[in-house]
Amino acid sequence: MIEPRASAPPGSRPSWGGSGGPGTPSSSGTSPSGTSPSGTSPSSGSGAPARLPVRPGTGRFLVLAGVFVCAACGLVYELELVALASYLIGDSVTQASVVLSVMVFAMGLGSLAAKRLRRFAAAGFGAVEAVLALVGGSSAMVLYAVFAWTGGWGGLWVDGPRFLLVAFSLVIGVLIGAEVPLLMELIQRVRRQDAGGAVADLFAADYVGALVGGLAFPFVLLPFLGQLTGALLTGTVNAVVGAALVLGLFRRDMSRRARWLLLTANAVVLALLATATLLADDFERAARHAVYGQDVRVAVRTDVQEVVLTGDSDGRPLDLFLDGRLRVSADDERHYHEALVHPAMSGARSRVLVLGGGDGLAVREVLRHPDVRRVDVVELDPGLTRLARHDPGLSALNEHAYGDARVHTAAADAFRRLRTTPTGTYDVVISDLPDPGITAGTKLYSQEFYGLLRRVLAPGGRLVVHAGSVSARPRTFWTVDATLRAAGLRTVPYRVVARGAGHAPGPARTTAATGHAPRDWGFLLAARRPPGLRLDPAAPRPHTLTTGSLTRDARAAARARVAGLPPSTLVHPRY
């Protein structure tokens, strides 16, 4: 780097602006007391030059390398909190907003608090990094433990873990914010430069480190190590780099007692993180059993989500959980899938599109109609369709639907797939997608998405949408109805009351035991012209659905209408 040229008077000796010892350089125009002629303090800090074991250029490079690594670790902590909160609580937009806003606010507090540590910048930075490594590295495990053992579907989780999430964001933000003033002091002690240049160098290293951490989390840590081990490993790297930077580069600026305290603290932190890493697999199994019960039969992390199968042995019904949400309960799933599929199949049905439904249960109901010639299944997660094809319990439940030659699967985003689908391709479209209240899926309940579905429907074609619970989330249900109508479709609402006693219907998180579980499924049958809600008398009779019950439940749904709701769009989601 090109250093700024000093304009000191001839014959004067520059000195460091703060300590002013003999033979130490000072910025131009600075008096021996460390103030400029105008009486203001120099902008470059007040610390004496560090006694380094290496050349100043090498020392400066090592400090910037430490900034790079610590920034990467800090961003991993942020992303890990957002990802875990979205998985455990849901509503990813809200969780990201809470974590990031609280953390940025806390960084400001940390920067102010660090002003008191500038006199002890080396020891202070080492202590901050040790605490940050412990808190950030263990945050995922602590949050998951609270979720698992204090009632994952209700109970304390309603308030306690959300408070814990905010607390972690606050503490981690304060510690990250304290890094910058301390690092600024350290880099200026290595080699003095103008404040603007020092800030530019420091933040350049910080932002590049954040880029690496932000890319490493989704592409390396999450898929290969998982959230728990990935966070623990990040904390380990954070502790090692922080301790190495301070004890290796600035050890001569600390007392013997401070060095030993810092070394001991980092040894304890590393021991705790290493122990937690060794126990992570056992902890995850125990937590999973606490959440799902002792009969977890399959637990796999696909490229898209966590898939857990429980039951299907010793008389226990099979349950399928996707990212912690109950998606299928074998003792009640027929009520849902028959109501989803059979009303839409009344009419021409040779070409059928199923969006979602990777479990194969909606496909099972479609295949009960012998005149169906082709069924296309668009499921984002190929791991789920493989499980539905090969797992003995799930494949038996879907009656080996994926073994039928008429069924064709595609692992693709539904929105992207529909944009390339020819007009008028399908007689029936069945939207068996996650609940519209889940933020990640709101684009699949948008006016733009339904416009694409309207285009791919053949003349006289029908679309059926699962739109959440009519009784528990009426505004969400009727917003879906308003969105379908805004896309040029006519709708008929209907619902089916759940019969199962143990679980909430559909992809909800709560259980009936909490007293807050929705007790119905809501559907919307849509077409270009007003569709008729009926069952085809020539088709196989459903096990749980009759024309009379369908008519009664449609009237009950219509009585709950919430009028005047605006449609949901990509740029203005309403759910």
N, C-alpha and C positions, 0 to 999 in steps of 0.2 A: 504494500500500500504506500502511496506517496504521502509523507507526513506534511502537515502545514508548516510553512516556513515562519520562524519567529522573527520578529522585527525589534529585537532588544537593542538598546543603545550600545554603541561601540564600547568595548571594554567591560561590559556587564556580564555576569555569569548567570545563566538561567537557573532557576531552582523550582522544585515541585511546589505547586500552589498551596499545599496544605501543611506539610510537616516542616519544610524549609531547612533541612539539615545541610551541613556543608557539602558542597560538591554535587548537590542534587539539582536537576534542571528545573526551571520555572517558566511558565508561559509569559509572553512578552507583556510588558506594562504592568506586571504584578509586583506589588510591594513586598518586602520581607515578611510582613505579617500575614500574607496570604490573601490580601484583598486587592482589588484593582484600584487605580487612581480614583475612580468614582465611588469607592467604598463598598462595591458589591463583591460577593464571593465568586471565585472562578467557577466556571460551569462544569468542570471535570471532576468534582468530588474532592474529598479531603484526606484520603488515605495515603500513607507513606508507601514508597515503592516496595514491592514484595521481594524477598530474598529467595530467588528461584534456583532450583538445582539445574535448570536448563537455560538456554539462551532466550531472551525476551520474545523473539519471533516464534520459537517453538512453543513457549509457554502460552502465547496468545492463540496459536493454533489449537492447543489442547483445551483451552477454555472454550473456544468456539465449538470444538467437537463435543465437549460436555453439554453445551447449550443445545446442540443438535439432538443428542440422545435424550436429554431430559424433556425436550419439547415433544419428541416422538412418544415417549412414555406418557406424558400428560394428556396428549390427544387420545391415546388408547384408553386411558381411564375414562375420559368423557364418553367415547363411543361405546365402551363396555357398559356404562351406566344406562345410556340411552337404549341399547339393544336389550339388556336384561329387563329394564323397566317395561319396555314395549312387550316383551314376551310374558312377563309375570302379570302386568296390570292391563296391557292392551292400549289401544289408541296411541300409536307411535308419534303422531304430531304433538299431542299434548305432552307426552313424556319428554320428547326432545326439547320442546320449548321450556319446560320446567328445568330440566337439567342444565341446558346451555345458558339460560338467562340467570339462574342462580349462580352458576359457576363463574360467568363473566362478572357479575356483581361482586362475588367473593374475591375474584382476582384483584379488583380495585382495593378492597379492604386489605388484602395481603400485601399489596405494594405499599400502602400507607404504613402498615405495621412493620414492614421490613426497614423503614427508615431508622428505627431504633437499634437495628442490628448492624448498621453499616460499619461501626467501629470494630465489630467482630465478624467481618464479612465471611472469612473462611470458615470459622467454626459455625457461624449461623447457617451458611449454605449447606454444610455437611449435615447439621441437625435437621434442617428442612427436608433434605432429600431422604434421610433415613425415615422420618415420619411419613413423608409422602409415599415412599415405597411400601411401607407397612399398610397404610390406610388404603391407598389405591390398589395394591396387589390383593388385599383381602376383601375388598368391597363386594365383589361378585359372590364370593362364598358366603359372606355374612348376609347379604340380601336374600340369597336363595335359601339359606337356613331359616331365616325369619319367615319367608313365604311358605316353606315346607312344614315347619313345626308350630306355626301359630294360626293355621287355618288358611290354606291357599285360596279357597273359594268362599270368602266371607270372613266373619269374625274379625280378629285383630287386623287382618290384612287391609281392611277398609281404611284404617287410619295409621296404624303403627308402621308398617313398611313404607308407606308413602312418606311419612315423616322421616324415616331412616334414609330414604332416597334423597330427600332434600338436604338432610344433614351431611351425607357423604358428598353431595355436590358442593355444599358450602365449605366443608373442611378441605376438600381437594382443591377447590378454587382458591381459597386463601393461601394454601401452600404453593400452588403454581404461581400466584401473583407475587409472592414473596421472593421467588427466584430471580426475577428480572432486576430489581435494584441491587441485590447482592452480587449478581453476576456482573452488572455494570461496574460496581466498585472493584471487583476482582480483576476485570479486564483492564481497568484503568491503572491498577497497581502493577500490572505486568508491563505495560508500556503506555505512557500518557499520550492521548490524542484528543482532538477537539470533540466536544460532546456529541455533535451531530454525526460525525463519522463513527464514533463508538456505538451510538444507538443504531445506526444503519447496519453495521456489521453484526451486532447482537441480534437484531430482529431478523436479518437475513438468515442467519443460522437457525433461529427459532422457527421461522416459517417453513424453511426447507425440512427441518425435523418433523414439524407438524404434518407436512405432506407425506413423508415416509410413514409416520405412524398411522395416518388416516388410511393409507393404502394397505399397510400391513395388516390392519385389523380385519377387514372383510376378506382379503385374499390369502392370508397366511395364518394368522392366529386363530380366527374363528373356525375355518374349515379343518385345519390340521390339529389344533390343540383344544378347541372348545373355549367357552367363555371362562370357566373356572381356571383351568391350567394356563390359558393365555394371559389372564390378568395376573396370576401369581408369577409367571415368568417375566412379565413386564416389570413387576415390582422388584424382582431380583436384579434385572438389568439396571433399573433405576438406582438401587442401593449400591451396586458395585461401581457404577460410573461416578456417582456422587462422592462416594468414599475415596475412590482412586484419585479423582481430581483434587480433592482437598488435601488428603493425606500424602499424596505423591508430589503435588506441585506447590502447595502452600504450607507444608508442615512446619517450616521454619518460622512462620508468622503466628504459630499457636504455641501455647505453653505445653509442657509435657503432660500435665493433667488433662488439658483439653483434648490432646491427641488420644490419650488412652480412653477417655470417656466416649469420644466419637468412634474409636475402633470397637469398643465394647458394645455400643448401641447398634452399630451396623452388624456386628457378629450375631447379636440377638435377633435382629430383624431378618437376616439371611437364614438363620436357623429356623425361625418361625415359618418363613415362606417355603423353605425346603421341606419342612415337615408337612405343611399343608399340601404341597405339591404331591408328595408321596401318598398322602391319604385322600387325594382328590377323587379317585375312582370309587373308593369305598364310601366316601361322603356322598357322592352323587347317587350311588345305588341306594343308600339309606334315605336320602332326601326324596328320591323318586318313589320309594315305598311309602314314605310318609305322605306324599301327595296323592299317589294313585292307589295305594293299598299294597298288600303283600303279594298279590297275584299278577305282578307285571310279567308278561310273557315275552314281549318284544319291545325293545327300546332302541331306536336307531335315529341317528341324525343324518338326514339326507342333505342334498345341496340347497334345499329350500326351507325345511322345517324339521322339528323333532316329531317323530311318529312313535306313539306308544300304544301297544295292544295289551289289554288286561283281560283276565277271565278265560273263558272257553275251556275250562278244565274243572273237574270236581263239581260240575253242575253250575258253575258261575257263568253268567252270560258274557259274551264278548263285548268289550267297549273299545272304541278307537278314539284316541286323543291326538289332536294336531296342535303343536305348540301350546300344550297345556289346556286346550279347549276340547271339551267333549264334542266329538263330531258324530259318532255313531254309538248307540246303545242297542244291542241285539234284542233286548226285551221290548223295545218300542219302535224300532226303526221302520217296520212295515207301515205304521200309521203315516209316517212322514213321507216315505218314498212312493207309496201308492197314491197319496194325495198329490204329490208333486207331479207324477207322470201320467196317471190314467185320464184325468180330465183333458189334458192337452192332446191325448192320442185319439180323441173322438173326431174322426175325419180322415183325410188323406194322411198317410204316415209312412210312406216307403223310404224316405230319407230323413234321418233324425240326427240332430247335433246335440251332444251333451257337453255343457261347459262346466268344468270342475268334475265332481263325481268320480274322482280317481279310485274310490273304494269299490266301484263296480255295482253298487246297489241300485242306483237309478237305471243303469244299463240292464240289470236283471229284469226290472219291470218293463222296460221297452221291449225286450226280447220275448215277452209273453205274447206279443202280437205277431202271429206268424207271417203277416204280409209286409213286415218291415224288411227292406232289402239291404239297407246299409245304415250303420250307426258310427258316427265319428265322435270320438271322445277327445276333447282338448283339455288336458290337465297339465298345470305348470310343473308339477313334481313327478318326474318319472319314477322316483323311488317309491312313491305311494302306489302307483299302478303295478309296479313289480311285486310289491308286497301283496296287493289284492289278487294278483295272478297266482302267486306261489305259496303264500301262507296257508296252511291247511284250514285254520279256523275262518279266516276272512274269505278265502275262495269258496269254502262251503257255504258261507252266508250269502255270498253273491251268486251262488249256484254256478260257479265256473263261467261267469259271463264272458271273461276275456278269452276263453277258449273257443268262442263262437266265431266262425269265419266271417260273419257279417260285421264284426266289431273291428274298428281301426282306431288306434290311439296315436296322439301327437303330443309330445312334450313341448308346449308353447304357451306364450302369453296370449290369453283369449282376445285381448284388444288388438294386438298385432296380427293375430291369425285372421280375424274378421276383416281387416282392411284389405287382405288379399283374396278373400273368398268371393267367387262370382255371384252376381245378383241372382236372387230367386233359387238358390241351391237347395234349401231345406224346407220340408213340409212342417216339421216340428223342431223347435229349439227349446231345450230344457236347461235352465240356468240354475245349477246346483252349486252355488258359490258360497264362500264364507259370508257371515252376517254383514249387512251393510253398515253396522255400527263399528266394524273393525276398520281403522283408518286405511290400512294398506289396500283394502279392496274397494274403496269408495269410487274409484274410476270405473269399476265394473257395474256400478249402479248410477252412472251419469247419463245425461241426455245424449251426449255424443255416442256413448256405447250403445244405447238403445236405438239410436239412429242407424248404426251399423247393423244391428240385429234386424231391424225392420227391412233393410235393404236385402239381406240374404234370405228372407222368408219368401217362399213361393206364393203365388196368388192363392188366397184361402189358407195360408200357413198360420200356425199358432205358436206363441211364445208363452212359457210359464216361468215365473220368477219366484224364488223363495225370498221373501222380503222381511223376515224377522217375525217377532211375536206381535200380534195385534193388541193383546191385552197389556203386555209389559212395556212395549215401545211403540205406542200408537203413532207418534209423530214421525218416527223413522219409517214405519210401514206406509203411511199415507204420503210421505215424501216420495217414496219409490213409485207410488201410484201417480202422483203429479208429474214425476219425471217421465214415466212411460207415455203419459198423455201428451206431454210437451214434445215428445219425439214422433208424434203422429199416430199413436196406437190407441185403440179403444180397450178398456180394461174391465174385468170382472173380478172383484176381490172375493176370497173365501179363506176359511181357516179350518184347521182340524185340531181338536183338543187332544192333548197327549194323555195316554193312559198309564204310562209307566210311573212307578212310585218313587224311584230312586234318583232320577236325574232330570235336569232341565232338558227340554227338547232342543235339538239343533246345536249349532256350534257356540253354545253359551258357556260361560265359565262357572256360573253358580250352580248349586245343587238344590234339590227340593228341601234338603235338611235346613238350609239357611232361612227358609220362609220367603225368599225373594225370587224364586225361580219362576220364569215364565211358564205357563201351562198350556200354551198352544203354539202352533206353527201358522204363520200367515203366508198366503200365496196370492199371486196376481196372474190371471190368465189374460193374455193380450193378443190382439190381431188388428189388421187394418180396418176391418169391420167389426161391429160388436160381436164378440164370441159367445157361443152358447155354452153354459156350464152344465155339462152332462157327462154321463158314462155311456160308451158305445155298447148297446145291448148285444151286438154281435161279437164283441171282444171277450176274452176271458174275464171272469168276475174277480175283482179284487177280494182279498181276505178281510179287509178291515173297513172298506168304504162301500157305501150304497148311495143310490141317487137321492134317497130321502135324507140321509145324514148330510150329504153334500149340500143340498138345498137349505137345510136348517142352519148349517154352519156359515153358509154364504150370507144369509139374512142377518145372522149375529155379527158378522164382520162388517156388513154395510151399516148397521146401526152405530158402530163405533167410529164412523168416518170423522176425520178432522179436516175441515174444509179450509180453502184459502192458502194452502202451503205452496211455496215456490218450488220449482224443480231444482234438482242438483246438477251442477255442471262440473267440468274438469277444473275450471278456474274458480268456481265458487261452490265447493262441496257443502251440502246442507246436513249431513248425517252427524 
